[in-house]
Amino acid sequence: MTYVVIENCISCKYTDCVEVCPVDCFYEGENMLVIHPDECIDCGVCEPECPADAIRPDTEPAMEKWVEFNRKYSEAWPVILSKKDPMPGYEEKDGQEGKLENDFSEAPGEGG
């Protein structure tokens, strides 16, 4: 099992999860985070830290696409090691549907 970041993170990008991760397996895009599925040790400490409910175990239904999504972008984006402020306007975006199609950016974040 591994954990993955799903659409709920897009345009919110809370980083509370990064501070509790013991293996530094989070990677930062311009407007979301992802988890490298091969680096995640399945400890689950990140899941309850996410205010957007964007971290899920890969054992939930229909998570295969998110495992591959997280793998793809974790190999392209820089690792993030410290907590940052959420994105501007995150209050309005939190819980919105259709963010993958309408808001997702493939651009890397700053990392760090």
N, C-alpha and C positions, 0 to 999 in steps of 0.2 A: 504494500500500500504506500501511497504518497499523497501529499496534499497539493492542491493546485489553486491558482487564483482564477476567478471567473469574472464575467462581465461587470458585476457590481462594483469592481474597483475602478473602472474606467471613469475618468474625470473627477474622481474623489481622491484617490491615491493617499489614503491614510497610511501611515508608516509605523503604527504602533507594533505591528507584527515583527518588524525588523529588529527591534530592540530585544525581543525575547528569543529569537532564533539562535540555537546554540551552534549551528554549522554555517551560518552566513550563506544561505541558499536563495536569497531574494535578489532579484535583478530589476533595475529601474528603467522603464520607458518614459517617454515624455509625459504620458497621462495615466499610467498604471504600473503596477508591479507584477512580476511573475515569479514562480518558484521553479528552480531546476529540479525536475523529477528524479534525476539520478543522484542528486546531492541531498535531498530531503531525507531525514532519518525517521520520518513518520512519528515524531514525538507528540505532535498535535498542540504544542503550547501556543502556536501562532493563531489557531482558529478562533479561540474565544477573545483574542485581543482586537479583532477586526470589527470596527463599528458598522461597516457596510455589509457584513455577512458575505464577504467575497472569497473566503478561503474554505474550500471543501475537500473532503477525502475523495480519492479517485474511485472509491467503491460505490459512490452514489450513482444512480442511473444517468446515462448520457454524458459521462465525464471523459470519455476517450478523446473527444475533440479538444477538450481543455488540457489534457495531458500533453498532447502534441503541440498545442498552441503555446503552453508554458515552456516546453522543451525548445521550440523554435526561437522564441524571443529571449530566453535565458542564455542562449548561445550567441545572441547578437547584442545584447544590452549589458551595461556595466553593473557589477555587483553593488548593492546598497547596504551599508553597514550601520548607519545611524538614522535616527528618527528625524523627520522633517515635518513642516506644516503641511496640512492637506492643500489641495489645489484651490485657487480662488473660485468661488461659486460652487463649492462642493455641496453645500446645503441643498441647492436646487437640483443637483444631479443625483444625489443619494437616493437610490431606489427606482430611478427611471429605467424604463425598458428601452431596448433598441440601441443601447450605447455602442455595442460592437459595430453595428452598421453605420451609425451616425457620428460617433465621436472618437473612435479609436485611432490612435496615431502609432505608426510603426517606428517613429523616430526614437532614438535612445534618450534616456534621461542623463542626468549629471553623474549619478552614482555617488559613492563616498559614504 
